[in-house]
Amino acid sequence: MTLEVQFDQALADSKNLPERPDNMTLLKMYALFKQASIGDAAGERPDFTDMVGRAKRDAWDALKGTPKEDAMQQYIDLIDQLKA
């Protein structure tokens, strides 16, 4: 299986996890997904009144410079851990 196929399968699996992950894990999932699909974060950081948007952006920005393939593999590994 190619990395892209495994990533797509992990995306599908993430919607059917046995239990809802905690907020920090959800932020990590979001950041890895964005880094794998788009690359480095660009544009303005959300305003301080948008705490959720800011947390998401900060988590994504922390992965700056991570190659898309590495982010895909980390996402796959994280979902595999959550499925177990």
ChimeraX commands (.cxc) that place a marker at each C-alpha (Angstrom):
marker #1 position 0.00,0.00,0.00 radius 0.5
marker #1 position 1.28,3.46,-0.82 radius 0.5
marker #1 position 1.62,6.11,1.86 radius 0.5
marker #1 position -1.26,8.11,0.34 radius 0.5
marker #1 position -3.57,5.08,0.45 radius 0.5
marker #1 position -2.60,4.38,4.06 radius 0.5
marker #1 position -3.20,8.05,4.91 radius 0.5
marker #1 position -6.64,7.98,3.28 radius 0.5
marker #1 position -7.47,4.82,5.24 radius 0.5
marker #1 position -6.31,6.46,8.48 radius 0.5
marker #1 position -8.58,9.44,7.72 radius 0.5
marker #1 position -11.52,7.08,7.31 radius 0.5
marker #1 position -10.55,5.16,10.46 radius 0.5
marker #1 position -10.33,8.40,12.46 radius 0.5
marker #1 position -14.09,8.83,12.10 radius 0.5
marker #1 position -14.75,5.44,13.72 radius 0.5
marker #1 position -12.46,5.38,16.74 radius 0.5
marker #1 position -13.66,3.38,19.76 radius 0.5
marker #1 position -13.69,6.53,21.91 radius 0.5
marker #1 position -13.31,10.27,21.37 radius 0.5
marker #1 position -9.68,11.37,21.82 radius 0.5
marker #1 position -8.82,14.09,24.33 radius 0.5
marker #1 position -8.42,17.68,23.12 radius 0.5
marker #1 position -4.61,17.56,22.90 radius 0.5
marker #1 position -4.78,14.44,20.73 radius 0.5
marker #1 position -7.45,16.06,18.55 radius 0.5
marker #1 position -5.16,19.08,18.09 radius 0.5
marker #1 position -2.31,16.78,17.11 radius 0.5
marker #1 position -4.55,14.96,14.63 radius 0.5
marker #1 position -5.64,18.30,13.14 radius 0.5
marker #1 position -2.10,19.63,12.87 radius 0.5
marker #1 position -0.75,16.45,11.28 radius 0.5
marker #1 position -3.65,16.37,8.81 radius 0.5
marker #1 position -3.10,20.00,7.78 radius 0.5
marker #1 position 0.68,19.55,7.48 radius 0.5
marker #1 position 0.23,16.36,5.43 radius 0.5
marker #1 position -2.40,17.81,3.11 radius 0.5
marker #1 position -1.36,21.48,2.79 radius 0.5
marker #1 position 2.15,21.89,4.20 radius 0.5
marker #1 position 3.37,24.71,6.43 radius 0.5
marker #1 position 0.82,27.08,7.92 radius 0.5
marker #1 position 0.60,30.45,6.16 radius 0.5
marker #1 position -1.31,33.65,6.73 radius 0.5
marker #1 position -2.41,35.43,9.87 radius 0.5
marker #1 position -2.76,33.81,13.27 radius 0.5
marker #1 position -6.40,33.97,14.46 radius 0.5
marker #1 position -7.37,36.79,16.79 radius 0.5
marker #1 position -7.08,36.22,20.55 radius 0.5
marker #1 position -10.88,36.02,20.81 radius 0.5
marker #1 position -10.82,32.84,18.66 radius 0.5
marker #1 position -9.18,30.54,21.19 radius 0.5
marker #1 position -9.98,27.32,19.34 radius 0.5
marker #1 position -8.70,28.68,16.02 radius 0.5
marker #1 position -5.58,29.94,17.74 radius 0.5
marker #1 position -4.90,26.57,19.39 radius 0.5
marker #1 position -5.36,24.79,16.07 radius 0.5
marker #1 position -3.06,27.24,14.29 radius 0.5
marker #1 position -0.40,26.97,17.00 radius 0.5
marker #1 position -0.46,23.17,16.85 radius 0.5
marker #1 position -0.13,23.26,13.06 radius 0.5
marker #1 position 2.57,25.93,13.18 radius 0.5
marker #1 position 4.60,23.74,15.57 radius 0.5
marker #1 position 5.04,21.28,12.69 radius 0.5
marker #1 position 6.58,23.91,10.40 radius 0.5
marker #1 position 9.24,22.33,8.20 radius 0.5
marker #1 position 7.93,18.77,8.65 radius 0.5
marker #1 position 7.80,17.06,5.24 radius 0.5
marker #1 position 4.32,16.03,4.10 radius 0.5
marker #1 position 5.34,12.36,3.98 radius 0.5
marker #1 position 6.54,12.46,7.60 radius 0.5
marker #1 position 3.30,14.12,8.71 radius 0.5
marker #1 position 1.30,11.47,6.85 radius 0.5
marker #1 position 3.23,8.67,8.56 radius 0.5
marker #1 position 2.85,10.28,11.99 radius 0.5
marker #1 position -0.91,10.65,11.39 radius 0.5
marker #1 position -1.17,6.98,10.35 radius 0.5
marker #1 position 0.79,5.89,13.43 radius 0.5
marker #1 position -1.34,8.04,15.76 radius 0.5
marker #1 position -4.61,6.64,14.39 radius 0.5
marker #1 position -3.26,3.09,14.68 radius 0.5
marker #1 position -2.48,3.77,18.38 radius 0.5
marker #1 position -5.97,5.17,18.96 radius 0.5
marker #1 position -7.64,2.17,17.30 radius 0.5
marker #1 position -5.88,-0.29,19.62 radius 0.5
marker link #1:1,2 radius 0.2
marker link #1:2,3 radius 0.2
marker link #1:3,4 radius 0.2
marker link #1:4,5 radius 0.2
marker link #1:5,6 radius 0.2
marker link #1:6,7 radius 0.2
marker link #1:7,8 radius 0.2
marker link #1:8,9 radius 0.2
marker link #1:9,10 radius 0.2
marker link #1:10,11 radius 0.2
marker link #1:11,12 radius 0.2
marker link #1:12,13 radius 0.2
marker link #1:13,14 radius 0.2
marker link #1:14,15 radius 0.2
marker link #1:15,16 radius 0.2
marker link #1:16,17 radius 0.2
marker link #1:17,18 radius 0.2
marker link #1:18,19 radius 0.2
marker link #1:19,20 radius 0.2
marker link #1:20,21 radius 0.2
marker link #1:21,22 radius 0.2
marker link #1:22,23 radius 0.2
marker link #1:23,24 radius 0.2
marker link #1:24,25 radius 0.2
marker link #1:25,26 radius 0.2
marker link #1:26,27 radius 0.2
marker link #1:27,28 radius 0.2
marker link #1:28,29 radius 0.2
marker link #1:29,30 radius 0.2
marker link #1:30,31 radius 0.2
marker link #1:31,32 radius 0.2
marker link #1:32,33 radius 0.2
marker link #1:33,34 radius 0.2
marker link #1:34,35 radius 0.2
marker link #1:35,36 radius 0.2
marker link #1:36,37 radius 0.2
marker link #1:37,38 radius 0.2
marker link #1:38,39 radius 0.2
marker link #1:39,40 radius 0.2
marker link #1:40,41 radius 0.2
marker link #1:41,42 radius 0.2
marker link #1:42,43 radius 0.2
marker link #1:43,44 radius 0.2
marker link #1:44,45 radius 0.2
marker link #1:45,46 radius 0.2
marker link #1:46,47 radius 0.2
marker link #1:47,48 radius 0.2
marker link #1:48,49 radius 0.2
marker link #1:49,50 radius 0.2
marker link #1:50,51 radius 0.2
marker link #1:51,52 radius 0.2
marker link #1:52,53 radius 0.2
marker link #1:53,54 radius 0.2
marker link #1:54,55 radius 0.2
marker link #1:55,56 radius 0.2
marker link #1:56,57 radius 0.2
marker link #1:57,58 radius 0.2
marker link #1:58,59 radius 0.2
marker link #1:59,60 radius 0.2
marker link #1:60,61 radius 0.2
marker link #1:61,62 radius 0.2
marker link #1:62,63 radius 0.2
marker link #1:63,64 radius 0.2
marker link #1:64,65 radius 0.2
marker link #1:65,66 radius 0.2
marker link #1:66,67 radius 0.2
marker link #1:67,68 radius 0.2
marker link #1:68,69 radius 0.2
marker link #1:69,70 radius 0.2
marker link #1:70,71 radius 0.2
marker link #1:71,72 radius 0.2
marker link #1:72,73 radius 0.2
marker link #1:73,74 radius 0.2
marker link #1:74,75 radius 0.2
marker link #1:75,76 radius 0.2
marker link #1:76,77 radius 0.2
marker link #1:77,78 radius 0.2
marker link #1:78,79 radius 0.2
marker link #1:79,80 radius 0.2
marker link #1:80,81 radius 0.2
marker link #1:81,82 radius 0.2
marker link #1:82,83 radius 0.2
marker link #1:83,84 radius 0.2
view
